[in-house]
Amino acid sequence: MTTQIADLSTERKAEIKEIVCDILDLDLDEVTDTSLFKEEHDADSLRTIEILSAMERTFDIALEQAELSRMTNLAGVYAVVAEAEGK
């Protein structure tokens, strides 16, 4: 998983973070790669689904809803997107 996260460019990570912060209605500096969406930012499951949908639309990838369980923080979103783009 670490290798796949590293495969994402700095620009791609920044774009993902911006999308996530927009959906969660947070400032960029409020979210770290490891801060938990639900526990630390009060995101509900609908927000996570919105993040998944936004990743699919923005990057033209297909993601399974099973991936939602991994998308608990930015690092998880990075990994899911990197794996989907690597297929």
PLY file of the C-alpha trace (Angstrom):
ply
format ascii 1.0
element vertex 87
property float x
property float y
property float z
element edge 86
property int vertex1
property int vertex2
end_header
0.00 0.00 0.00
2.77 2.48 0.82
4.27 2.09 -2.64
0.93 2.85 -4.25
0.46 5.97 -2.16
3.94 7.12 -3.21
2.93 6.59 -6.84
0.48 9.48 -6.62
1.98 12.80 -7.59
2.04 15.68 -5.17
-0.42 17.45 -7.44
-2.82 14.50 -7.40
-2.66 14.29 -3.60
-3.35 18.02 -3.35
-6.31 17.68 -5.70
-7.73 14.79 -3.67
-7.25 16.73 -0.42
-9.00 19.77 -1.88
-11.99 17.66 -2.98
-12.22 15.94 0.41
-11.98 19.23 2.31
-14.67 20.74 0.10
-17.04 17.81 0.77
-16.31 17.83 4.51
-16.54 21.65 4.59
-13.09 21.95 6.20
-10.06 24.13 5.61
-7.06 22.41 4.01
-4.98 22.84 7.16
-7.61 21.05 9.29
-7.10 17.70 7.55
-3.93 15.59 7.68
-3.18 12.38 5.82
-4.05 10.38 8.95
-6.83 12.40 10.59
-9.99 10.31 10.66
-12.96 11.71 8.77
-15.65 10.35 11.08
-13.96 10.52 14.49
-12.03 13.77 14.11
-14.09 15.68 11.53
-17.65 14.48 12.29
-18.19 13.13 8.77
-21.13 10.79 8.35
-21.36 7.85 5.95
-23.08 10.01 3.32
-19.98 12.23 3.18
-17.79 9.20 2.57
-20.06 8.14 -0.29
-19.80 11.67 -1.69
-15.99 11.42 -1.52
-16.06 8.09 -3.38
-18.37 9.51 -6.05
-16.23 12.63 -6.45
-13.11 10.49 -6.94
-14.88 8.47 -9.63
-16.08 11.57 -11.48
-12.91 13.60 -11.15
-10.42 10.89 -12.06
-12.65 8.79 -14.36
-12.17 5.63 -12.29
-14.58 2.99 -11.01
-14.58 2.26 -7.28
-16.45 -0.48 -5.45
-18.54 0.55 -2.45
-16.53 -2.00 -0.47
-13.66 0.51 -0.65
-15.59 2.87 1.62
-14.29 0.97 4.65
-10.72 1.91 3.65
-11.53 5.56 2.97
-11.40 6.67 6.60
-8.70 9.30 6.06
-6.71 10.89 3.23
-4.12 8.09 3.24
-6.92 5.60 2.61
-8.37 7.70 -0.20
-4.90 8.04 -1.76
-4.45 4.25 -1.65
-7.88 3.51 -3.16
-7.36 6.03 -5.99
-3.81 4.80 -6.68
-4.99 1.19 -6.90
-7.90 2.11 -9.18
-5.64 4.08 -11.49
-3.12 1.24 -11.58
-5.63 -1.23 -13.03
0 1
1 2
2 3
3 4
4 5
5 6
6 7
7 8
8 9
9 10
10 11
11 12
12 13
13 14
14 15
15 16
16 17
17 18
18 19
19 20
20 21
21 22
22 23
23 24
24 25
25 26
26 27
27 28
28 29
29 30
30 31
31 32
32 33
33 34
34 35
35 36
36 37
37 38
38 39
39 40
40 41
41 42
42 43
43 44
44 45
45 46
46 47
47 48
48 49
49 50
50 51
51 52
52 53
53 54
54 55
55 56
56 57
57 58
58 59
59 60
60 61
61 62
62 63
63 64
64 65
65 66
66 67
67 68
68 69
69 70
70 71
71 72
72 73
73 74
74 75
75 76
76 77
77 78
78 79
79 80
80 81
81 82
82 83
83 84
84 85
85 86
